[in-house]
Amino acid sequence: MRKTFLSSLLVAAFVVAAPMALAQAEVDGPTALITTYRALPGQRAKFREIMRTEGVAQFEHWRQEGDFASYQLLFTTYAADKDPDLFLVVKFNHFTDLARWQRIEEKFPGGLPADAQAIASADTSGTADIVKENRTLPTTHESQFFVLEYDVLVDMPKYTSYVLGYATPQFDAWEKTGALSSYASYVNQNPAGAPWSSFIVLEYKDLKALAAREVIKNEARAELGKSDAVWKKWSDDKTAMRTEKAAIPVRALNFP
């Protein structure tokens, strides 16, 4: 089991207004680069195949060379004009490791192979702090993902406390049922004008687990509401924290 915290602080009581430096707590700490892509009309299937083959091979080479720590290529499950075709999440051990990616961008805009550059392009990109991530099961061909995007309505330190106090206890409970394989929560380092302030990736074991998500969610919330006073307080105030912008089903192209 692997866990990463944005800081060593874990909120023990509900915090109303504390100036805790949670976002970018480490000057040169772990950082994610999150990019979305769109294919030209009629090129979605071809773009997917290029990224599944040439794209994965190229990203694996860069990872093995030490250009970044890890990556996820997440292709949207269903075609929709309003949604991207592909999400890329690249994780770096240090913010300054982005220099390696900047050199990649000079020859491969958005990290796309040459064949993909002819039919698709990067649409949005942004650097993010990793609030918390955890994995209990490996990604497989059966895995089903959801990408969740939010606008944050409070300052980032308070929102990060909310994620740790409200969202991640639920994710941990879902993992214990075996339905959720992994989760990762990010906050945008530069949210002004960005397409999202908060970005969450949930990985379900398979379609059966995904179908049961509402039942599992409601059971976890009922239990946490009775057993965790801190969680209950955050739950009562959650609508003041964020507004949901998108919930997009995606599938993995790479299987680390």
The 8 nearest C-alpha neighbors of each residue, nearest first, counted from 0:
[[1, 135, 134, 2, 133, 136, 181, 132],
 [2, 0, 133, 134, 3, 132, 135, 181],
 [1, 3, 133, 132, 4, 0, 131, 134],
 [2, 4, 131, 132, 5, 1, 133, 130],
 [5, 3, 131, 6, 130, 7, 2, 129],
 [6, 4, 130, 129, 131, 21, 3, 24],
 [5, 7, 4, 8, 21, 24, 25, 130],
 [6, 8, 4, 9, 5, 21, 3, 24],
 [7, 9, 6, 10, 21, 4, 5, 11],
 [10, 8, 11, 7, 163, 160, 6, 164],
 [9, 11, 12, 8, 160, 164, 13, 163],
 [10, 12, 9, 13, 229, 164, 14, 8],
 [13, 11, 10, 229, 14, 228, 164, 230],
 [12, 14, 229, 15, 232, 11, 233, 10],
 [15, 13, 16, 12, 17, 157, 160, 10],
 [14, 16, 17, 13, 157, 12, 18, 160],
 [17, 15, 14, 18, 157, 19, 156, 13],
 [16, 18, 19, 14, 15, 157, 156, 20],
 [19, 17, 20, 16, 156, 157, 21, 154],
 [20, 18, 17, 156, 21, 157, 22, 16],
 [21, 19, 24, 22, 156, 18, 23, 155],
 [20, 22, 24, 156, 19, 23, 6, 5],
 [21, 23, 24, 20, 156, 155, 128, 5],
 [22, 24, 25, 21, 26, 128, 20, 28],
 [25, 23, 21, 22, 20, 26, 6, 5],
 [24, 26, 28, 23, 27, 6, 29, 5],
 [25, 27, 28, 23, 24, 94, 93, 29],
 [28, 26, 94, 93, 25, 95, 29, 23],
 [27, 29, 93, 25, 94, 26, 30, 92],
 [30, 28, 92, 93, 91, 94, 128, 129],
 [29, 31, 91, 128, 94, 127, 90, 93],
 [32, 30, 90, 127, 89, 126, 91, 33],
 [31, 33, 126, 89, 125, 88, 127, 90],
 [34, 32, 88, 125, 124, 87, 31, 126],
 [35, 33, 124, 87, 123, 86, 32, 125],
 [36, 34, 86, 123, 122, 85, 121, 83],
 [37, 35, 121, 122, 85, 120, 83, 84],
 [38, 36, 84, 83, 119, 120, 122, 121],
 [37, 39, 119, 43, 118, 42, 40, 46],
 [38, 40, 42, 118, 119, 41, 37, 43],
 [41, 39, 42, 38, 43, 118, 37, 119],
 [40, 42, 43, 39, 44, 38, 45, 118],
 [43, 41, 45, 39, 40, 44, 38, 46],
 [42, 44, 46, 38, 45, 41, 47, 39],
 [45, 43, 47, 46, 42, 48, 41, 49],
 [44, 46, 48, 42, 47, 43, 49, 118],
 [47, 45, 43, 49, 44, 48, 42, 115],
 [46, 48, 44, 50, 45, 49, 51, 43],
 [47, 49, 51, 45, 50, 46, 52, 44],
 [50, 48, 46, 52, 53, 51, 47, 54],
 [49, 51, 54, 47, 52, 48, 53, 55],
 [52, 50, 48, 252, 49, 55, 54, 47],
 [51, 53, 49, 50, 54, 55, 48, 56],
 [54, 52, 56, 49, 50, 55, 57, 51],
 [53, 55, 50, 57, 56, 52, 51, 112],
 [54, 56, 58, 57, 52, 53, 51, 59],
 [57, 55, 59, 53, 54, 58, 52, 60],
 [56, 58, 54, 60, 59, 55, 53, 61],
 [57, 59, 61, 55, 60, 56, 62, 54],
 [60, 58, 62, 56, 57, 61, 55, 63],
 [59, 61, 57, 63, 58, 62, 64, 56],
 [60, 62, 64, 58, 66, 59, 63, 65],
 [63, 61, 59, 65, 64, 60, 67, 66],
 [62, 64, 60, 65, 61, 59, 66, 67],
 [63, 65, 61, 62, 66, 60, 67, 59],
 [64, 66, 62, 63, 67, 61, 68, 60],
 [65, 67, 61, 99, 62, 64, 100, 68],
 [68, 66, 91, 65, 62, 69, 90, 89],
 [67, 69, 91, 90, 92, 62, 65, 66],
 [70, 68, 90, 67, 89, 62, 71, 91],
 [69, 71, 89, 88, 90, 72, 87, 68],
 [72, 70, 88, 87, 73, 89, 253, 251],
 [71, 73, 87, 252, 251, 86, 253, 74],
 [74, 72, 251, 86, 250, 249, 85, 252],
 [75, 73, 85, 249, 250, 84, 86, 76],
 [76, 74, 249, 84, 77, 85, 248, 250],
 [75, 77, 249, 248, 250, 74, 78, 247],
 [78, 76, 75, 79, 248, 249, 84, 247],
 [77, 79, 76, 80, 75, 84, 82, 43],
 [80, 78, 82, 81, 77, 83, 84, 75],
 [79, 81, 82, 78, 83, 84, 37, 40],
 [80, 82, 79, 83, 78, 84, 37, 245],
 [83, 81, 79, 80, 84, 247, 78, 75],
 [84, 82, 37, 85, 36, 35, 81, 75],
 [85, 83, 37, 75, 36, 74, 82, 38],
 [84, 86, 74, 36, 83, 35, 73, 75],
 [87, 85, 35, 73, 34, 72, 74, 36],
 [86, 88, 72, 34, 33, 71, 73, 35],
 [89, 87, 33, 71, 70, 32, 90, 31],
 [90, 88, 70, 32, 31, 69, 87, 33],
 [91, 89, 31, 69, 68, 30, 70, 67],
 [92, 90, 67, 68, 30, 93, 29, 31],
 [91, 93, 29, 68, 30, 28, 90, 94],
 [94, 92, 29, 28, 27, 96, 91, 95],
 [93, 95, 27, 96, 30, 28, 97, 29],
 [94, 96, 97, 93, 98, 27, 99, 91],
 [97, 95, 98, 93, 94, 99, 91, 92],
 [96, 98, 100, 95, 99, 94, 101, 91],
 [97, 99, 101, 96, 100, 95, 102, 94],
 [100, 98, 97, 102, 101, 66, 96, 103],
 [101, 99, 103, 97, 102, 98, 104, 66],
 [100, 102, 98, 104, 103, 99, 97, 105],
 [101, 103, 100, 99, 105, 104, 98, 106],
 [104, 102, 100, 101, 105, 107, 106, 99],
 [105, 103, 108, 107, 101, 102, 106, 109],
 [104, 106, 102, 103, 107, 108, 101, 100],
 [107, 105, 104, 103, 108, 102, 110, 113],
 [106, 108, 110, 104, 111, 103, 105, 109],
 [109, 107, 104, 110, 111, 106, 105, 103],
 [108, 110, 111, 121, 104, 107, 120, 34],
 [109, 111, 107, 108, 104, 112, 103, 58],
 [110, 112, 109, 107, 115, 116, 108, 113],
 [113, 111, 115, 114, 54, 116, 107, 110],
 [112, 114, 116, 115, 111, 117, 107, 106],
 [115, 113, 112, 116, 117, 49, 118, 111],
 [114, 116, 112, 117, 113, 118, 111, 119],
 [117, 115, 113, 119, 114, 118, 111, 120],
 [118, 116, 115, 114, 119, 113, 120, 39],
 [117, 119, 115, 39, 116, 38, 42, 46],
 [120, 118, 38, 116, 37, 39, 115, 117],
 [119, 121, 36, 37, 116, 122, 38, 118],
 [120, 122, 36, 109, 35, 123, 37, 34],
 [121, 123, 36, 35, 120, 37, 124, 34],
 [124, 122, 35, 34, 121, 125, 36, 194],
 [125, 123, 34, 33, 35, 32, 122, 126],
 [124, 126, 33, 32, 127, 34, 187, 123],
 [127, 125, 32, 31, 188, 187, 33, 30],
 [128, 126, 187, 188, 31, 186, 30, 185],
 [127, 129, 30, 186, 185, 130, 31, 188],
 [130, 128, 185, 131, 5, 184, 127, 30],
 [131, 129, 5, 185, 184, 4, 128, 159],
 [132, 130, 4, 3, 184, 129, 183, 5],
 [133, 131, 183, 182, 3, 2, 184, 134],
 [132, 134, 2, 1, 181, 182, 183, 135],
 [133, 135, 181, 136, 0, 180, 1, 182],
 [134, 136, 180, 0, 181, 133, 174, 137],
 [137, 135, 180, 134, 138, 181, 204, 179],
 [138, 136, 139, 180, 135, 134, 255, 254],
 [137, 139, 254, 142, 136, 255, 140, 180],
 [140, 138, 141, 142, 137, 254, 204, 251],
 [139, 141, 142, 138, 251, 254, 250, 143],
 [140, 142, 205, 139, 143, 204, 206, 138],
 [143, 141, 205, 204, 139, 140, 203, 138],
 [142, 144, 203, 205, 202, 250, 206, 204],
 [145, 143, 202, 249, 201, 248, 250, 203],
 [144, 146, 248, 201, 247, 200, 249, 147],
 [145, 147, 200, 247, 246, 199, 248, 201],
 [148, 146, 246, 199, 245, 198, 145, 200],
 [147, 149, 198, 245, 244, 195, 197, 243],
 [150, 148, 243, 197, 244, 242, 195, 196],
 [149, 151, 196, 242, 241, 195, 197, 243],
 [150, 152, 241, 196, 153, 240, 149, 242],
 [151, 153, 241, 240, 150, 239, 154, 242],
 [154, 152, 240, 151, 158, 155, 157, 241],
 [155, 153, 157, 156, 158, 152, 151, 159],
 [154, 156, 158, 157, 159, 22, 153, 21],
 [157, 155, 159, 21, 158, 19, 154, 20],
 [158, 156, 160, 155, 159, 154, 161, 153],
 [157, 159, 155, 161, 160, 156, 153, 154],
 [158, 160, 162, 156, 161, 157, 155, 163],
 [159, 161, 157, 163, 158, 162, 164, 156],
 [160, 162, 158, 164, 159, 163, 165, 157],
 [163, 161, 166, 159, 165, 160, 164, 167],
 [164, 162, 160, 167, 161, 165, 166, 159],
 [163, 165, 161, 162, 230, 160, 166, 10],
 [166, 164, 230, 162, 161, 233, 163, 168],
 [167, 165, 162, 169, 168, 163, 164, 170],
 [166, 168, 170, 169, 163, 165, 171, 162],
 [169, 167, 171, 170, 166, 165, 172, 164],
 [170, 168, 172, 167, 171, 166, 173, 219],
 [169, 171, 167, 173, 172, 168, 174, 166],
 [170, 172, 174, 168, 169, 173, 167, 175],
 [171, 173, 169, 175, 170, 174, 219, 168],
 [174, 172, 170, 176, 175, 171, 179, 178],
 [173, 175, 179, 171, 177, 176, 172, 178],
 [174, 176, 172, 177, 173, 171, 178, 179],
 [177, 175, 173, 174, 178, 172, 179, 215],
 [176, 178, 174, 175, 179, 173, 180, 204],
 [179, 177, 208, 176, 204, 203, 174, 173],
 [178, 180, 203, 174, 173, 177, 204, 181],
 [179, 181, 136, 203, 202, 135, 204, 134],
 [182, 180, 134, 202, 133, 179, 135, 201],
 [181, 183, 201, 132, 200, 133, 202, 134],
 [182, 184, 132, 200, 199, 131, 133, 185],
 [183, 185, 199, 130, 131, 198, 129, 132],
 [186, 184, 129, 198, 130, 128, 197, 127],
 [187, 185, 197, 127, 128, 196, 198, 188],
 [186, 188, 127, 196, 190, 189, 126, 197],
 [187, 189, 127, 126, 190, 128, 186, 23],
 [188, 190, 187, 191, 193, 126, 125, 127],
 [191, 189, 193, 196, 187, 192, 188, 195],
 [192, 190, 193, 189, 196, 194, 187, 195],
 [191, 193, 190, 194, 189, 195, 196, 150],
 [192, 194, 190, 195, 191, 196, 189, 125],
 [195, 193, 192, 196, 123, 190, 150, 148],
 [196, 194, 193, 149, 197, 150, 148, 198],
 [195, 197, 187, 150, 190, 151, 186, 149],
 [196, 198, 186, 149, 195, 148, 185, 187],
 [199, 197, 148, 185, 147, 184, 186, 149],
 [200, 198, 184, 147, 183, 146, 185, 201],
 [199, 201, 146, 183, 182, 145, 147, 184],
 [202, 200, 182, 145, 144, 181, 199, 203],
 [201, 203, 144, 181, 180, 143, 179, 182],
 [204, 202, 179, 143, 180, 205, 178, 142],
 [203, 205, 142, 180, 178, 179, 208, 143],
 [206, 204, 142, 141, 208, 207, 143, 203],
 [207, 205, 209, 208, 210, 143, 204, 141],
 [206, 208, 210, 209, 205, 211, 204, 178],
 [209, 207, 178, 211, 205, 206, 210, 204],
 [208, 210, 206, 212, 211, 207, 203, 205],
 [209, 211, 207, 208, 212, 206, 213, 205],
 [212, 210, 208, 209, 214, 213, 215, 207],
 [211, 213, 215, 209, 214, 210, 216, 208],
 [214, 212, 216, 215, 211, 217, 210, 218],
 [213, 215, 217, 211, 216, 212, 218, 219],
 [216, 214, 212, 218, 213, 217, 211, 219],
 [217, 215, 213, 219, 214, 218, 212, 220],
 [216, 218, 220, 214, 219, 215, 213, 221],
 [219, 217, 221, 215, 220, 216, 214, 222],
 [220, 218, 222, 216, 221, 217, 223, 215],
 [221, 219, 223, 217, 222, 218, 224, 216],
 [220, 222, 224, 218, 219, 223, 217, 225],
 [223, 221, 219, 225, 224, 220, 226, 218],
 [224, 222, 226, 220, 227, 225, 221, 219],
 [223, 225, 231, 221, 222, 226, 220, 227],
 [224, 226, 223, 222, 227, 221, 228, 231],
 [225, 227, 223, 224, 222, 228, 230, 231],
 [226, 228, 223, 230, 229, 224, 225, 231],
 [229, 227, 231, 230, 232, 226, 224, 225],
 [230, 228, 232, 231, 227, 13, 12, 233],
 [229, 231, 165, 233, 227, 228, 232, 164],
 [232, 230, 234, 228, 224, 229, 233, 227],
 [233, 231, 235, 229, 234, 230, 228, 236],
 [232, 234, 230, 236, 235, 231, 165, 237],
 [235, 233, 231, 237, 232, 236, 230, 165],
 [234, 236, 232, 233, 237, 231, 238, 230],
 [235, 237, 233, 234, 238, 239, 232, 240],
 [238, 236, 234, 240, 239, 233, 235, 241],
 [239, 237, 240, 236, 241, 242, 235, 234],
 [238, 240, 237, 236, 241, 152, 153, 242],
 [241, 239, 237, 152, 238, 153, 151, 158],
 [242, 240, 151, 152, 150, 238, 239, 149],
 [241, 243, 150, 149, 244, 151, 238, 240],
 [242, 244, 149, 245, 148, 150, 241, 147],
 [245, 243, 149, 148, 242, 150, 246, 147],
 [244, 246, 148, 147, 243, 247, 149, 146],
 [245, 247, 147, 146, 145, 148, 248, 244],
 [246, 248, 146, 145, 245, 249, 147, 75],
 [249, 247, 145, 76, 144, 75, 146, 246],
 [250, 248, 75, 76, 144, 74, 73, 145],
 [251, 249, 74, 73, 143, 144, 76, 75],
 [250, 252, 73, 253, 72, 74, 249, 254],
 [251, 253, 51, 72, 73, 250, 74, 254],
 [254, 252, 251, 72, 55, 255, 71, 51],
 [253, 255, 138, 139, 252, 251, 140, 137],
 [254, 253, 138, 137, 69, 71, 70, 139]]
